[in-house]
């Protein structure tokens, strides 16, 4: 699959304060997920379906399959390097929302 962004693989979570306590990436398995992306100050909201699996080499991984008018893509988040928090996503018509941004 073609790389949808020149920042692919460099997106990192910014911690938030109002997440439900103890809720991690595993909770997003088989759930509707909104992802709030901030790249170079530009914001974008994408929605997808989360699947959590374990990889022998990479550990726990959350895959979010996103549908987009310009083409479908996926976002992968490694549990071992995930530093953000998961929030309730009702405001985004999803089960959960996570925020990802390119550090500046």
Secondary structure, 3 states (H helix, E strand, C coil): CCCCCCCCCCCEECCCCCCCCCCCHHHHCCEEEEEEEEECCEEEEEEEEEEEEEECCCEEEEEEEECCCCCCEEEEEECCCCCCCCEECHHHCCCEEEEEECCC
